Amino acid sequence: MAIPPPRMPDREGVLRAARKASGLLPSTPLLPLEVDGNTIWCKAECLQPVGAFKIRGAWHRLTDLSDAERDRGVVGVSSGNHAQGVAWAARRLGMAATIVMPADAPRVKLDATRALGAQVVLYDRAGGEDRDAVAQRLVTERGAVLVHAFADPWIIEGQGSVAIEIAEQLCEEPDVIVCPCGGGGLTAGLALACPNTDVIPVEPEGWDTVGRSLAAGKIVPVGPNPPATPCDSLQPPATHPINLSVLQDRVRHSATVTPAEVRAAQRLAFGQLRLVLEPGGAAALAAVMAGKVAPGRRTAVVLSGGNTDPAAFAAVLTKD
């Protein structure tokens, strides 16, 4: 028997995910912010119940599981935000969830994931341990369903619901959406949701697997010894084929940001919007502030997460 091709995400799936989200979660605010004389609209996903947009994809994925799949539980891989989204959704649905997380993940993310009832299995990111291999071993041992952080059609569709809300709040599709980018799940979902919008992913310098892959037309992993970045949520070693297939011919531009630019964005968001952003959650705003992305007439910027250690955030506010 021929193996059917893998399911691909589509806009109808994004719309279905948006309907699910609207029945569960209040819309996050779309806040105006002046940057160099231009008004941009900041989508405050840092105010989600788990502090990040990842709850959207997790809820879409887990609610589409069969009863038999729910009984076997799920395994996720995450530095922390996807972990909390999966754990939150699993607890609400009465399912078991195991999350493979880096041992050097921020303590606030590890603690929050455990507090939501998920089992956490640590791996050595600094030592080069393969997180996907660890997750696959658990999936095989337990018969669980893998819920990948970005290379999953349901996850991509769920994250795209952010753009559906933005368009509803603006009463029209934005010209530009700027978003933080790790593996490309959010970027792909936004591109499916708003096909006439210029979606611009922003990655940390040296961790731009999506930008490099789009330029090369094939998967280009992060190089050896990438530079240190505070953006722990934007550090996958490579994007995946499902993400690149969606992004090709849909995303034309990308940008990278430095640690100093990210810190400046965190300070601005706190000072002007009264929002706490983790470094990865501030990456898109950092690109606009640094002039690396030119705002359009209607520009939306996704502030994707706010899960940061208090001491680390206090240091950002008090040091340049």
N, C-alpha and C positions, 0 to 999 in steps of 0.2 A: 504494500500500500504506500502510495506517495505521501511524503510528509508535507502538509500544507505550509505555505509560506507564512512567516511570522506576521502577526497583525501589525498594521501601520496606523499611527494616530491620524486623525483627520479633524476638520473643523466641526463636523457634527458631534464628534466626541467631546470637543472643547465646550460646545454649547450645552451638552448634556451634563458635563461636569459642573458648569456654571449654575445650572438649575439645581443640582445637588447642593452646591455650596450655599446658594441663596436660601435654601430651606434649612440650613444648619447654622450658618455664620452671618453676623451682621457685616455689611460692606465696610471695608477699612476706609478711612478718610482719604480724600484727594486734596492735598493742601497746596495753596499757591506759595511760591517762593521767588523772590527777585534775585537773579544772578546776572551781574554786569548789564543791568538795564532790561533784561528779558524775564518774562514771567514763565516759570516752568511749574508743572503740576506734579507734586510728590505723592506717590501712592504708598501709604504708611502700612506696609505689610508687617512691620515690626510690632504692630498692635494686635496681631492674631493671637488666639488663646495659647499657642505654643511659641509665640514670639517670632514667627517667620511664616512665609508663604507656603512652606512645605506641607502644611496641613491639608491644602487643597488637593494635591496629587495623591497623598496618602488616603484621604477619604474616598476619592473617586476609585482608586485601585481596590481598596479593601471591601467597599460596598458592592463591587462587581464580582467578588469571589463567590463560588458555589458553596453550599452548606458543607460539602465534604472538604473543600479547600479550607474553609474557616476552621473546621475541626482539627486540621493538621497544623494550623498556625502559619506564621510568616517569618521570614528572615530578611532583614534589611542591612544595608551597608551605609554608614554615614559618619561625618565628623560631628554631628550633633543636631542640626535642624531637621533633617529628614528623619532622624532617629526619633525625635520628639513627635513629629507628625504621625509617624507609623504607630508609635506607642499610644498616642492619644486616641487615634482611630481604633486601634485594636482593643483598648480598654472599653471604649464606648460600645463596641460590637461584641464584647465578651470573648475575645480571641487571645491566644498566646502570641507574643512577639519577642523575637530575639534580634538584637542589633549588634552588628560587628562595627566597633568604633576604635579609632586610633588611641593608643595609650596616652598620647600627648594632647588629646582633645581638651578644650577648656573645661575645668572642673564644673562650672555652672551647667554645661551641657550634659556631662556625664551624670551629674546628680539629678537633673531634671528628667532625664530619660528613665533612670531607675525609679524615680518617684512616681512616674506614670505607669509603672508595673511591668516594664519590659526587662528581659534579661539582657545584660550587656556582656559581650565577648570582646576582649581587647586584642588588638594586633599592633605590631611594632612598625609604624609608618616610617620612623626615622631609620630603622634598620633595613628597609626595603621589603618587608613582608608583604605578600600579595593579598590584599583584603578580599578580592573577588574569589580567590582560591579558598580562603577561610570560610567565606559565606557559602560557597558551593559545597564544601564538605558538610556543613551543618544542614543544608537543604537535602543532601543525599541521605544523611544519617536519620533525619527526622521526617522526611517526606513532606517538608514544608514548602511553601510558595515563596520564591525569591521576589522581593519588592525592591528593585534597583532604584537608586537615588535619582537617576536621570535617564537611563537607557531602558525605559519601559513605556509603552504607548499610553497606558492609563495615566502614568505619572506626568508625561508630557501634556496630555489633554487637561489634566487637573490644574497644572500650573498655568496653562493658557487662560483659565477663567479669570486671572488677574486682569487681562486685557479687556475681557467682556465687561467687567465692572468699570474699568476706566472709561470705555466708550459710552457706557450708560451715564456715568457721572458727568462727562463732558457734553453729552447729548450728540456726539458725533465721534467718529474714529479719529484718533490723534494722528498728526503728521509723523511724529517721531516717538518711539518708546525706547528709552535707554535703560538697560538692565544689567545687574551684576551677573556674571557668568562663570560657572564652574565647568560642568560637563556638557552643558547646553540644553538641559531639560526645560528650564524656564524660557530660554530664548526660543527654542523650537515651538513651545506652546503659544507664546506671544505671536510668533510669525504665522501660525495657523489661525489664530483667533482674529487677527487684523491683517488680512492679506494686502491691503493698500497702504499699510504703515511701514515706515522705515524703522526696523527693529535693529538696535545697535547693542551688541554684547560688549561688556567691559570686564576684562580679566586683569589679575595682578601681573606686573612685569615678570617675565620669565616663566609664567604659568599659563600662557596663552595658547593652549592646545586647540581651542575652537578657532581662534583667528588664524593660526598657522595652517590648520587643516582646511579651512575654507580657501585660503590662498593657494594651497597645493592641490586641492581637489582630492585629497586622500587623508587618512588619519595620520596626524603627526603628533607623537607623544611629547610630553614635556622632556626637555633634554636632561642630561646628567648634571647633578649638582645645581639645581635651580636655586635662585636667590631666596633668601628668607623673606617671608611675607607675613604680615599680621592677619591676612585674610584666610583663616583656617578653613572656612567653608567653601573656598574657591581653589582647592588644591588637588583635583583628581589628576592622575598621571596621564590620562588621555580621554578624549571624547570617544563616543561609540558610533558604529555605522548608522544606527537608527537615527541618531541626532544629526549626523552630517547629512544624511539623505533628506531630512526635512529642511535643513538650513541652506543647503545648496540651492541656488536660484531664488532664494527668498531673502537672504541676508547679504548685503553688499558691503557693509562697513563693520569694523570692530575697533576697539581701543584698548589700551593698557594703562594702568595707573601705578604710581609708586607708593610706598608706605607713607611718605610725607603727604602726598595728595589725599590719601585715604584719611589720615588723621585730621587734615584740614576740613574735610567733608563731615567727619564725625562732630567736630567742634561747631561747624555752622549749623548742622541739623539740631544740635542741642541748644545753641544760642538763639536761633531764629524760629525753630519749629517745636522746641521743647521735647525733642525725641531722642531717645537713647538708641544709637545704632552700633551694632558690632562692625568690625572692619569690613568684612565681606558685604554687609548690608549697605555700606556707604560707598561702594566702588563706583556705581553708576553716577551718583551725585558728584563724586570726585572728578570724573572725566569731564562733566559739564563745567565744573568750577575751574578746572585747569585749561579750559579752552580746547580740549581734545575732541569734543563733540559739539557741533554748532546747533543751538536750539532752533526748531522750526516755529511755525505760527502756533501750533498746539503740541507742546512737548511734554510727555509724561516720563517721569523718572521713578523707577521702582526702588523703594527703600526696603530691601528684602528681608532683613532680620535685625533683631535687637538683643540677641543672646550673648552678652559679653560679661566677663568677670568684673565685678565692681572695682577692684583695685586697678585692673588694666584700663578701664574706662576713665577712672580718676586720673591716671597718669597721662592719658591723651589730653585731658582738659587742662592739665597744669604744666605740660611740657610741650615745646615746639617739635 
